[in-house]
């Protein structure tokens, strides 16, 4: 005899707990909101950002004594037991990060015989010493004479002169690569040597104790030409070009002078009114240095604004003072609004209308934007990651803000705001059917073979996780009861774009053989798979609910239902297979190096929430895996203090955000909060909506 499905009443205790937690979690959301109505959590990252702040102050001759104690407290607090610094919690020590932290601490006066410095030195030497650091660290060291400039790849200023029609130009680079590459060309041209506490020297021995062989610092940054010829002909070609650039450096002074002026013009044009460059700390620092090398002074407005922008990225508490890579206030606000709507917050309350108005005020409408180079006729309409990066709206943030606006006001589906954003996203679809983050058709992956690109992140091609979010917002619009009022030909354009996106998701090599999708901007296969499944939810069934042959339904003909269904089942199997015994989900960052670790790791709130939301779109809310995940979130919630007055949230000890896979990971502070709210809120609503038998027969067709 088959066991009887559970009824709604049997889930009532869990539902009651979830509802109670959501009310308390909304209280915490209110407590951490800012007076202007938005949210901005800390972007946790590794020690190099703070170390490089110390380098900037040292290079400019600015005092460090005021912040010495809190910066040192942070750096030492981030040090691992083996003496190293890692790029993320629960990640092995990294020689580049350790070298930079060691140098920063030494500049601030920490003696090298300090036990913590001794352990750092031992780790660095055991890892091969300074000779093993990556290119970015070489550049920082070269600015103090600690690494020869001749051991840093050539980055000619003439690159800025190549037109967009050329296969290699600054706009075939990703937005983030472009924003630091242009100022770096000027820095590389000038080859500055700044003072250290022991003076100025092109061959400074200030950190020789971290070299395994300080007598030979001309360490190659590429394999031999013979080895490259036998293994990678593209890398061989780029390395030959790099060596040729060394040979002709200085041969064409007039051309170099002209290209430097063009680089300078580009830098000045791309500075935000508030002083930032892309809202990202490395380009801000490089641009400040480039302007100073080209004749600007510390008192000039451009430099003053840039230095103020650096300080706005500071974060200080009992752990010390550190520097974020960027602000995420638009991203955080959009996701928090979605969480509040999913959790049952009154849609017409000021608690929601205020952040929505704030978000709408930041929709791009002006002439700025590098995306215009390849889409000159596309009207603006996107949103940025933060309010300090108006030159770089991105598809992911735009889709997230649209979701927030639609969830708060479903009737806004036909609003000018939403239509402008939808049109912009449609114009940013890549030729392969997917969507990148900041650029369109930015898929010249051969550029990752140039000697400078040891992090292999110079491009922004289509990403499964971004494409999934686009499917989610377009799916919501296509299922909206107000879709008949959509302007112009938006409806058929969206349908076509979604069909192409589903085809991309089916064919991309970002889909693993286990059915999961790679997560470029979140860790990793759980994130990518969640975004895709949340998007595919809208395409596994005809929006009119027909069950007959699709040729009998005109609406059905435009929907990639069969292909979407074929993608869902393996992805669900993957998520169920990697659920932990405690009911939660987790995935370690090492999965970016070893795909056999996909879906494996300690359970955490954000990754558990991603998995629950993914499954909820395709399975009944009483599914055993979903219920166990909900139970995990209920069990792991924590009181945020003040006798419960501070509300409820969750703790997350590891990073689940991604900047550059394998090199730069992020811990978005509020991921631990708004994603679990979304998951619990959606589960509770599904339970209430379906009623009766929560564990029904509805499944996913093969």
C-alpha positions as CSV (number, residue, x, y, z in Angstrom):
1,X,0.0,0.0,0.0
2,X,1.4,3.4,-1.0
3,X,2.1,5.8,1.9
4,X,-0.4,8.7,2.0
5,X,1.0,12.1,1.1
6,X,1.3,14.5,3.9
7,X,-1.4,17.1,4.3
8,X,-1.0,20.8,5.0
9,X,-1.8,20.4,8.7
10,X,1.2,18.1,9.1
11,X,3.5,20.9,7.9
12,X,1.8,23.6,10.0
13,X,4.4,23.6,12.8
14,X,7.2,24.1,10.2
15,X,5.2,26.7,8.4
16,X,4.5,28.5,11.7
17,X,8.2,28.5,12.5
18,X,9.1,29.8,9.0
19,X,6.5,32.6,9.2
20,X,7.7,33.6,12.6
21,X,11.3,33.7,11.4
22,X,10.3,35.8,8.4
23,X,8.6,38.4,10.6
24,X,11.8,38.6,12.7
25,X,14.0,38.6,9.6
26,X,12.1,41.6,8.2
27,X,12.7,43.4,11.5
28,X,16.5,42.9,11.0
29,X,16.2,44.1,7.4
30,X,14.5,47.3,8.7
31,X,17.2,47.7,11.3
32,X,20.1,47.6,8.8
33,X,18.5,49.8,6.2
34,X,20.0,53.2,5.6
35,X,18.1,56.4,6.1
36,X,17.8,57.0,2.3
37,X,16.0,53.7,2.0
38,X,18.6,51.5,0.6
39,X,20.9,48.7,1.8
40,X,24.7,48.3,1.6
41,X,26.4,45.4,3.2
42,X,30.1,44.9,3.5
43,X,31.9,43.3,0.6
44,X,34.3,41.0,2.3
45,X,37.4,40.2,0.3
46,X,41.0,39.1,0.8
47,X,43.9,41.1,2.3
48,X,45.4,42.4,-0.9
49,X,42.9,45.3,-1.2
50,X,44.0,46.6,2.1
51,X,47.6,45.9,1.5
52,X,47.4,47.8,-1.8
53,X,45.9,50.8,0.0
54,X,49.0,50.8,2.1
55,X,51.1,50.7,-1.1
56,X,49.2,53.7,-2.5
57,X,49.7,55.8,0.6
58,X,53.4,54.9,0.7
59,X,53.8,55.7,-3.0
60,X,52.1,59.1,-2.6
61,X,54.1,60.0,0.5
62,X,50.9,60.1,2.6
63,X,50.9,59.3,6.3
64,X,50.0,55.9,7.6
65,X,50.4,56.4,11.3
66,X,46.7,57.3,11.9
67,X,45.4,54.0,10.6
68,X,48.4,51.8,11.4
69,X,46.8,50.0,14.4
70,X,43.4,49.2,12.9
71,X,44.9,48.1,9.6
72,X,47.5,45.9,11.3
73,X,44.8,44.4,13.5
74,X,42.8,43.5,10.5
75,X,45.7,42.0,8.5
76,X,46.9,39.9,11.4
77,X,43.4,38.9,12.2
78,X,43.1,37.5,8.6
79,X,46.3,35.6,8.8
80,X,46.1,31.8,8.9
81,X,47.8,29.5,11.4
82,X,50.5,28.5,8.9
83,X,51.5,32.2,8.5
84,X,49.8,32.7,5.2
85,X,47.0,34.9,3.9
86,X,44.3,33.2,1.7
87,X,42.0,34.7,-0.9
88,X,39.0,33.5,1.0
89,X,38.0,31.7,4.3
90,X,38.5,27.9,4.2
91,X,40.9,28.3,1.3
92,X,44.6,27.4,1.3
93,X,47.2,30.1,1.7
94,X,48.3,32.1,-1.4
95,X,51.8,33.3,-2.0
96,X,50.8,36.6,-3.8
97,X,48.4,37.6,-1.0
98,X,50.9,36.7,1.6
99,X,53.7,38.6,-0.1
100,X,51.5,41.8,-0.3
101,X,50.3,41.5,3.3
102,X,53.9,41.0,4.5
103,X,55.1,44.1,2.6
104,X,52.2,46.2,3.9
105,X,52.9,45.2,7.5
106,X,56.6,45.9,7.1
107,X,56.0,49.3,5.6
108,X,53.9,50.1,8.7
109,X,56.7,49.2,11.0
110,X,56.1,45.7,12.1
111,X,59.6,44.1,12.7
112,X,60.5,41.1,10.6
113,X,61.4,39.1,13.7
114,X,57.8,39.4,14.9
115,X,56.6,35.7,15.2
116,X,53.7,36.4,12.8
117,X,56.0,37.9,10.2
118,X,58.4,35.0,10.6
119,X,55.6,32.5,10.0
120,X,54.5,34.5,6.9
121,X,58.1,34.5,5.6
122,X,58.4,30.8,6.1
123,X,55.2,30.1,4.2
124,X,56.2,32.4,1.3
125,X,59.7,30.8,1.0
126,X,58.2,27.3,1.2
127,X,55.8,28.4,-1.7
128,X,58.7,29.5,-3.9
129,X,59.0,33.1,-2.6
130,X,58.4,36.3,-4.5
131,X,59.4,34.7,-7.8
132,X,56.0,32.9,-7.7
133,X,53.7,35.9,-7.3
134,X,51.2,36.7,-10.1
135,X,51.5,39.6,-12.5
136,X,49.5,42.1,-10.5
137,X,51.6,41.6,-7.5
138,X,54.7,42.0,-9.7
139,X,53.4,45.4,-10.8
140,X,53.0,46.6,-7.2
141,X,56.4,45.3,-6.2
142,X,58.0,46.8,-9.3
143,X,56.7,50.3,-8.3
144,X,59.0,50.1,-5.3
145,X,62.0,48.5,-7.0
146,X,61.3,45.1,-5.4
147,X,60.8,43.4,-8.8
148,X,62.5,44.5,-12.1
149,X,60.1,46.3,-14.4
150,X,61.7,44.2,-17.2
151,X,60.1,41.2,-15.6
152,X,56.6,42.7,-16.1
153,X,54.8,42.2,-19.4
154,X,54.6,45.1,-21.8
155,X,51.3,46.9,-21.9
156,X,51.7,49.6,-24.6
157,X,49.8,52.8,-24.5
158,X,49.2,52.4,-28.2
159,X,46.6,49.8,-27.4
160,X,44.1,52.6,-26.9
161,X,44.5,53.7,-30.5
162,X,43.3,50.5,-32.0
163,X,39.7,51.0,-33.4
164,X,36.8,48.9,-32.1
165,X,36.7,47.1,-35.5
166,X,40.1,45.4,-34.8
167,X,40.0,42.0,-33.3
168,X,42.2,43.3,-30.4
169,X,41.4,46.7,-28.8
170,X,40.4,48.0,-25.4
171,X,36.8,47.2,-26.0
172,X,37.3,43.5,-26.7
173,X,38.6,43.4,-23.2
174,X,36.0,43.0,-20.4
175,X,34.9,46.2,-18.6
176,X,36.9,45.4,-15.5
177,X,40.0,44.5,-17.5
178,X,39.6,47.7,-19.6
179,X,39.2,49.9,-16.5
180,X,42.6,49.0,-15.0
181,X,44.4,48.2,-18.3
182,X,44.3,51.8,-19.6
183,X,45.9,53.4,-16.6
184,X,48.3,50.5,-16.3
185,X,49.6,51.3,-19.8
186,X,50.7,54.7,-18.5
187,X,52.2,53.3,-15.4
188,X,54.1,50.7,-17.4
189,X,55.4,53.4,-19.7
190,X,56.8,55.5,-16.8
191,X,58.1,52.6,-14.8
192,X,58.0,54.6,-11.5
193,X,60.1,53.7,-8.5
194,X,58.6,55.0,-5.3
195,X,60.3,55.3,-1.9
196,X,60.2,52.7,0.8
197,X,61.2,53.3,4.4
198,X,64.8,52.4,3.4
199,X,64.8,54.9,0.4
200,X,64.4,54.8,-3.3
201,X,66.2,52.2,-5.5
202,X,65.5,50.3,-8.7
203,X,67.1,47.3,-7.0
204,X,65.7,47.7,-3.5
205,X,66.6,45.0,-1.1
206,X,63.8,45.9,1.4
207,X,62.1,42.6,1.0
208,X,65.0,40.3,-0.1
209,X,64.2,38.0,2.8
210,X,61.1,36.8,0.8
211,X,63.2,35.8,-2.2
212,X,64.6,32.2,-2.4
213,X,67.3,33.7,-4.7
214,X,67.5,37.5,-4.3
215,X,70.5,37.5,-6.8
216,X,68.2,36.6,-9.7
217,X,65.0,38.6,-9.8
218,X,64.6,38.6,-13.6
219,X,62.1,35.8,-13.3
220,X,60.2,34.9,-16.5
221,X,56.5,35.3,-16.5
222,X,55.9,32.8,-19.3
223,X,57.1,29.4,-20.2
224,X,59.9,29.2,-22.8
225,X,59.0,29.9,-26.4
226,X,59.9,26.3,-27.3
227,X,57.5,25.0,-24.7
228,X,54.7,27.3,-25.9
229,X,55.3,26.4,-29.5
230,X,54.7,22.8,-28.6
231,X,51.7,23.4,-26.3
232,X,49.9,26.6,-27.2
233,X,50.5,28.4,-30.5
234,X,48.3,31.4,-29.6
235,X,50.2,32.0,-26.3
236,X,53.4,31.5,-28.3
237,X,52.3,34.3,-30.7
238,X,51.4,36.7,-27.9
239,X,54.7,36.0,-26.1
240,X,56.6,36.7,-29.3
241,X,54.7,40.0,-29.6
242,X,55.5,40.9,-26.0
243,X,59.2,40.3,-26.6
244,X,59.1,42.4,-29.7
245,X,57.5,45.2,-27.8
246,X,60.4,45.2,-25.5
247,X,62.7,45.5,-28.4
248,X,61.0,48.5,-30.1
249,X,60.0,50.3,-26.8
250,X,60.9,54.0,-27.3
251,X,61.4,53.8,-31.1
252,X,58.3,55.9,-31.9
253,X,58.2,58.8,-29.4
254,X,55.7,60.9,-31.3
255,X,53.2,58.0,-31.5
256,X,53.8,57.2,-27.8
257,X,53.2,60.8,-26.8
258,X,49.9,60.8,-28.8
259,X,48.7,57.5,-27.3
260,X,49.5,58.6,-23.8
261,X,47.3,61.7,-24.3
262,X,44.5,59.4,-25.6
263,X,44.9,57.2,-22.5
264,X,44.7,60.3,-20.3
265,X,41.6,61.5,-22.1
266,X,40.0,58.1,-21.6
267,X,40.8,58.0,-17.9
268,X,39.5,61.5,-17.4
269,X,36.3,60.8,-19.3
270,X,35.6,57.7,-17.3
271,X,36.0,59.2,-13.8
272,X,32.7,59.4,-12.0
273,X,31.5,62.8,-10.7
274,X,32.2,61.4,-7.2
275,X,35.8,60.4,-8.1
276,X,35.6,56.6,-8.8
277,X,36.6,54.6,-11.8
278,X,34.1,51.7,-12.3
279,X,33.5,51.9,-8.5
280,X,36.3,49.3,-8.2
281,X,39.3,49.9,-6.0
282,X,42.1,48.7,-8.3
283,X,41.2,50.9,-11.2
284,X,40.8,53.9,-8.8
285,X,44.3,53.4,-7.5
286,X,45.9,52.8,-10.9
287,X,44.1,55.8,-12.3
288,X,45.3,58.1,-9.5
289,X,48.9,57.0,-10.1
290,X,48.5,57.4,-13.9
291,X,47.2,60.9,-13.5
292,X,50.0,61.9,-11.1
293,X,52.6,60.4,-13.5
294,X,51.2,62.5,-16.3
295,X,51.7,65.7,-14.4
296,X,48.7,66.0,-12.0
297,X,49.3,67.0,-8.4
298,X,47.9,65.7,-5.2
299,X,45.9,69.0,-4.7
300,X,44.2,68.8,-8.1
301,X,40.5,68.1,-8.0
302,X,40.7,64.9,-9.9
303,X,43.2,63.4,-7.5
304,X,41.3,64.7,-4.4
305,X,38.1,63.1,-5.6
306,X,39.9,59.9,-6.4
307,X,41.4,59.7,-2.9
308,X,38.0,60.4,-1.4
309,X,36.6,57.6,-3.4
310,X,39.2,55.3,-2.0
311,X,38.3,56.2,1.5
312,X,34.6,55.6,0.9
313,X,35.4,51.9,0.4
314,X,36.9,51.7,3.9
315,X,35.1,49.5,6.5
316,X,36.1,49.6,10.1
317,X,34.8,47.8,13.2
318,X,36.3,45.7,16.1
319,X,38.1,43.6,13.5
320,X,40.1,46.6,12.3
321,X,40.1,48.7,9.2
322,X,40.0,47.2,5.7
323,X,39.1,48.2,2.2
324,X,36.4,46.7,0.0
325,X,36.9,46.2,-3.7
326,X,33.6,48.0,-4.4
327,X,30.2,49.0,-3.1
328,X,27.2,46.8,-3.9
329,X,24.4,49.1,-2.8
330,X,22.1,48.7,-5.9
331,X,22.6,44.9,-5.9
332,X,22.0,44.6,-2.2
333,X,18.9,46.8,-2.3
334,X,17.3,45.0,-5.3
335,X,17.8,41.6,-3.6
336,X,16.6,42.8,-0.2
337,X,13.4,44.2,-1.8
338,X,12.8,40.9,-3.6
339,X,13.3,39.1,-0.2
340,X,10.9,41.4,1.6
341,X,8.2,40.9,-1.1
342,X,8.7,37.2,-1.0
343,X,8.4,37.3,2.8
344,X,5.1,39.0,2.8
345,X,6.0,42.6,3.6
346,X,3.1,45.0,2.8
347,X,3.7,46.0,-0.9
348,X,2.4,49.5,-0.4
349,X,4.4,50.2,2.7
350,X,7.1,52.9,2.8
351,X,9.4,50.1,3.8
352,X,9.2,48.9,0.2
353,X,8.1,52.0,-1.8
354,X,11.1,54.0,-0.5
355,X,13.8,51.6,-1.8
356,X,11.9,51.1,-5.0
357,X,11.9,54.9,-5.6
358,X,15.6,55.0,-4.8
359,X,16.3,52.2,-7.3
360,X,14.3,53.8,-10.0
361,X,16.3,57.0,-9.5
362,X,19.5,55.2,-10.5
363,X,18.3,53.8,-13.8
364,X,20.8,54.7,-16.5
365,X,19.5,57.5,-18.8
366,X,22.6,59.5,-19.8
367,X,25.2,59.2,-22.5
368,X,27.8,57.4,-20.4
369,X,28.5,53.7,-21.0
370,X,31.2,51.6,-22.8
371,X,28.5,49.3,-23.9
372,X,27.6,52.0,-26.5
373,X,30.7,51.2,-28.5
374,X,29.2,48.1,-30.0
375,X,25.5,49.1,-29.5
376,X,25.5,52.8,-30.5
377,X,21.8,52.9,-31.3
378,X,20.6,51.1,-28.2
379,X,18.8,53.4,-25.8
380,X,19.9,53.2,-22.1
381,X,17.8,51.6,-19.5
382,X,20.0,49.4,-17.3
383,X,21.2,49.6,-13.7
384,X,24.7,49.4,-12.3
385,X,26.1,47.2,-9.5
386,X,26.6,50.3,-7.4
387,X,25.9,54.0,-7.5
388,X,29.6,54.6,-8.1
389,X,29.8,52.8,-11.5
390,X,27.4,54.7,-13.8
391,X,29.6,53.9,-16.8
392,X,29.0,50.2,-16.5
393,X,25.3,49.1,-16.1
394,X,25.1,45.3,-16.2
395,X,22.5,42.8,-17.3
396,X,22.5,40.9,-14.0
397,X,21.8,43.9,-11.9
398,X,19.2,45.2,-14.4
399,X,17.3,42.0,-14.3
400,X,17.4,41.9,-10.5
401,X,16.1,45.5,-10.1
402,X,13.3,44.7,-12.6
403,X,12.4,41.7,-10.5
404,X,12.3,43.9,-7.4
405,X,10.1,46.5,-9.1
406,X,7.7,43.9,-10.5
407,X,7.3,42.0,-7.2
408,X,6.5,45.2,-5.4
409,X,4.1,46.4,-8.1
410,X,2.9,43.8,-10.6
411,X,1.1,46.4,-12.6
412,X,4.4,48.1,-13.4
413,X,5.0,45.4,-16.0
414,X,4.1,47.9,-18.7
415,X,5.7,50.9,-17.1
416,X,8.2,53.0,-19.0
417,X,10.9,52.1,-16.5
418,X,10.5,48.3,-17.0
419,X,10.1,48.6,-20.8
420,X,13.3,50.7,-21.1
421,X,15.2,48.1,-19.0
422,X,13.8,45.2,-21.0
423,X,14.7,46.8,-24.3
424,X,18.2,47.4,-23.0
425,X,18.6,43.8,-22.0
426,X,17.3,42.6,-25.3
427,X,19.9,44.8,-27.0
428,X,22.6,43.2,-25.0
429,X,22.0,39.6,-26.0
430,X,25.0,37.9,-27.4
431,X,25.2,36.2,-30.8
432,X,25.3,32.8,-29.1
433,X,21.9,33.5,-27.4
434,X,23.3,34.0,-23.9
435,X,24.0,37.1,-21.9
436,X,27.2,38.5,-20.4
437,X,27.4,40.9,-17.5
438,X,28.7,44.2,-18.7
439,X,29.4,43.9,-22.4
440,X,28.0,42.4,-25.6
441,X,29.7,39.7,-27.6
442,X,32.8,40.1,-25.4
443,X,34.0,36.6,-26.2
444,X,37.5,37.0,-27.6
445,X,38.7,34.3,-25.2
446,X,42.1,34.0,-27.0
447,X,43.0,37.3,-25.2
448,X,43.4,35.2,-22.1
449,X,46.6,33.9,-23.7
450,X,48.5,37.2,-23.5
451,X,51.3,37.2,-20.9
452,X,49.5,39.8,-18.8
453,X,46.5,37.6,-18.3
454,X,47.6,35.0,-15.7
455,X,44.2,35.2,-14.1
456,X,42.4,34.3,-17.4
457,X,39.6,36.8,-16.8
458,X,40.0,39.3,-19.6
459,X,36.6,38.6,-21.2
460,X,32.9,38.8,-20.4
461,X,31.2,36.2,-22.6
462,X,27.8,34.7,-22.1
463,X,27.3,33.3,-18.6
464,X,24.7,30.6,-17.6
465,X,23.9,32.3,-14.3
466,X,23.2,35.7,-15.9
467,X,21.2,34.1,-18.7
468,X,19.1,32.3,-16.1
469,X,18.2,35.5,-14.4
470,X,17.2,37.1,-17.7
471,X,14.9,34.1,-18.3
472,X,13.4,34.7,-14.9
473,X,12.5,38.4,-15.4
474,X,11.4,37.8,-19.0
475,X,9.4,34.8,-17.9
476,X,7.7,36.9,-15.2
477,X,6.8,39.5,-17.8
478,X,5.6,37.0,-20.3
479,X,3.3,35.4,-17.7
480,X,2.1,38.8,-16.4
481,X,-1.7,39.4,-16.7
482,X,-0.7,42.8,-18.0
483,X,1.4,41.5,-20.8
484,X,-1.2,42.4,-23.4
485,X,-0.4,46.0,-22.8
486,X,3.3,45.6,-23.5
487,X,4.6,48.3,-25.8
488,X,5.5,47.9,-29.5
489,X,6.9,44.5,-30.4
490,X,8.3,43.7,-26.9
491,X,6.4,40.5,-26.5
492,X,7.6,38.7,-29.6
493,X,11.2,40.0,-29.1
494,X,11.2,38.6,-25.5
495,X,9.9,35.3,-26.6
496,X,12.6,35.0,-29.3
497,X,15.3,36.1,-26.9
498,X,14.2,33.5,-24.3
499,X,14.1,30.7,-26.9
500,X,17.7,31.6,-27.9
501,X,18.8,31.8,-24.3
502,X,17.4,28.3,-23.5
503,X,19.3,27.0,-26.6
504,X,22.4,28.6,-25.2
505,X,21.9,26.9,-21.8
506,X,21.5,23.6,-23.6
507,X,24.6,23.9,-25.7
508,X,27.1,25.8,-23.5
509,X,30.2,24.1,-22.1
510,X,29.2,25.8,-18.8
511,X,26.8,22.9,-18.4
512,X,28.5,20.0,-16.6
513,X,27.9,16.4,-17.6
514,X,25.9,16.1,-14.3
515,X,23.3,18.6,-15.6
516,X,24.5,21.5,-13.4
517,X,25.6,24.9,-14.7
518,X,28.7,26.8,-13.8
519,X,28.3,29.9,-11.6
520,X,30.5,32.8,-12.8
521,X,29.3,35.3,-10.2
522,X,28.4,33.0,-7.3
523,X,29.8,29.7,-6.0
524,X,29.5,27.7,-8.0
525,X,27.4,24.9,-9.6
526,X,24.7,25.4,-6.9
527,X,24.5,29.1,-7.8
528,X,24.6,28.7,-11.6
529,X,22.0,25.8,-11.4
530,X,19.7,27.8,-9.2
531,X,19.7,30.8,-11.4
532,X,19.0,28.7,-14.5
533,X,16.2,26.6,-12.9
534,X,14.5,29.7,-11.5
535,X,14.5,31.0,-15.1
536,X,13.4,27.8,-16.7
537,X,10.5,27.5,-14.3
538,X,8.6,29.9,-16.7
539,X,9.3,27.8,-19.8
540,X,8.5,24.2,-18.9
541,X,4.8,24.7,-19.4
542,X,2.7,26.7,-21.9
543,X,1.7,30.1,-20.3
544,X,-1.9,29.4,-21.3
545,X,-1.8,26.1,-19.5
546,X,-2.6,23.9,-22.6
547,X,-1.8,20.3,-22.3
548,X,-2.5,19.2,-25.9
549,X,-0.1,19.2,-28.9
550,X,1.8,22.4,-29.1
551,X,0.9,23.0,-32.7
552,X,-2.7,23.5,-31.5
553,X,-1.6,26.5,-29.4
554,X,-0.2,29.6,-31.0
555,X,1.2,30.8,-27.7
556,X,2.9,27.4,-27.2
557,X,4.7,27.6,-30.5
558,X,6.9,30.4,-29.3
559,X,8.0,28.6,-26.1
560,X,11.0,26.2,-25.9
561,X,9.1,23.9,-23.5
562,X,10.5,20.6,-24.7
563,X,14.1,21.7,-24.5
564,X,13.5,23.5,-21.2
565,X,12.0,20.3,-19.7
566,X,14.9,18.2,-20.9
567,X,17.3,20.5,-19.0
568,X,15.4,20.6,-15.8
569,X,15.4,16.9,-14.7
570,X,19.2,16.4,-14.7
571,X,19.7,19.7,-12.8
572,X,17.2,18.6,-10.1
573,X,18.9,15.3,-9.8
574,X,22.2,17.1,-9.3
575,X,20.9,19.3,-6.6
576,X,19.2,16.4,-4.8
577,X,22.4,14.3,-5.0
578,X,24.6,16.9,-3.3
579,X,22.2,17.8,-0.4
580,X,24.1,17.3,2.8
581,X,23.0,14.9,5.5
582,X,22.0,17.9,7.7
583,X,19.5,19.0,5.1
584,X,21.4,22.0,3.8
585,X,23.6,22.6,0.8
586,X,27.1,24.0,0.4
587,X,29.8,24.1,-2.2
588,X,33.5,24.9,-1.6
589,X,35.4,27.4,-3.7
590,X,37.9,24.8,-4.7
591,X,35.3,23.5,-7.1
592,X,36.6,26.2,-9.5
593,X,39.8,24.3,-9.8
594,X,38.4,20.8,-9.4
595,X,34.9,20.2,-10.9
596,X,34.7,16.8,-9.1
597,X,33.9,18.9,-6.0
598,X,30.8,20.4,-7.6
599,X,28.1,20.7,-4.9
600,X,30.3,19.6,-2.1
601,X,30.9,21.7,1.0
602,X,29.6,22.6,4.4
603,X,26.0,23.7,4.5
604,X,25.5,27.5,4.4
605,X,22.4,29.8,4.4
606,X,22.9,31.3,0.9
607,X,23.7,28.1,-0.9
608,X,20.9,26.2,0.9
609,X,18.5,29.0,-0.1
610,X,19.6,28.9,-3.8
611,X,19.0,25.1,-3.9
612,X,15.5,25.4,-2.3
613,X,14.4,28.2,-4.7
614,X,15.7,26.1,-7.6
615,X,13.7,23.0,-6.6
616,X,10.6,25.0,-5.6
617,X,10.1,26.1,-9.2
618,X,9.7,22.5,-10.4
619,X,8.7,20.3,-7.5
620,X,5.9,20.4,-4.9
621,X,6.7,22.3,-1.7
622,X,6.3,19.0,0.3
623,X,9.2,17.4,-1.6
624,X,11.5,15.7,1.0
625,X,14.6,17.6,-0.2
626,X,12.9,20.9,-0.1
627,X,11.4,20.3,3.4
628,X,14.8,19.2,4.8
629,X,16.3,22.4,3.4
630,X,13.6,24.5,4.9
631,X,14.1,22.7,8.2
632,X,17.9,23.5,8.0
633,X,17.2,27.3,7.5
634,X,14.7,27.3,10.4
635,X,17.2,25.5,12.6
636,X,20.1,27.7,11.8
637,X,18.5,31.1,12.2
638,X,20.1,33.3,14.9
639,X,18.9,36.0,17.1
640,X,20.7,39.3,16.2
641,X,20.7,40.6,19.7
642,X,19.0,43.0,22.0
643,X,16.6,40.4,23.4
644,X,15.2,39.7,20.0
645,X,14.6,43.3,19.1
646,X,17.5,43.1,16.6
647,X,15.6,40.6,14.6
648,X,16.7,37.3,13.1
649,X,19.3,36.4,10.5
650,X,21.8,33.7,9.6
651,X,25.6,33.4,10.0
652,X,27.8,32.6,7.0
653,X,31.5,32.0,7.7
654,X,32.6,31.5,4.1
655,X,32.4,33.4,0.8
656,X,29.8,32.5,-1.8
657,X,30.4,35.5,-4.2
658,X,32.9,35.5,-7.0
659,X,34.9,38.3,-8.6
660,X,37.5,36.4,-10.6
661,X,37.3,32.6,-10.2
662,X,40.3,31.1,-8.4
663,X,41.8,34.5,-7.7
664,X,39.2,36.8,-6.2
665,X,36.2,35.7,-4.2
666,X,33.7,37.9,-2.3
667,X,31.7,37.6,0.9
668,X,28.6,39.7,0.4
669,X,27.5,40.2,4.0
670,X,23.7,40.2,3.2
671,X,23.8,37.0,1.2
672,X,23.3,35.2,4.5
673,X,20.1,37.2,5.0
674,X,18.1,38.0,2.0
675,X,18.5,34.7,0.1
676,X,17.2,32.6,3.1
677,X,14.3,35.1,3.3
678,X,13.5,34.5,-0.3
679,X,13.6,30.7,0.1
680,X,11.4,30.6,3.2
681,X,9.0,33.2,1.9
682,X,8.5,31.3,-1.4
683,X,8.1,28.0,0.3
684,X,5.5,29.4,2.8
685,X,3.5,31.0,0.0
686,X,3.6,27.8,-2.1
687,X,2.3,25.8,0.9
688,X,-0.5,28.3,1.6
689,X,-1.4,28.5,-2.1
690,X,-1.5,24.8,-2.8
691,X,-3.1,23.8,0.5
692,X,-4.5,20.3,1.1
693,X,-2.0,17.8,-0.2
694,X,1.3,19.6,-0.2
695,X,3.1,16.6,-1.7
696,X,1.2,16.3,-5.0
697,X,1.9,14.3,-8.1
698,X,3.2,17.3,-10.1
699,X,6.7,16.6,-11.4
700,X,8.9,17.4,-14.3
701,X,8.4,15.8,-17.6
702,X,11.4,14.0,-19.2
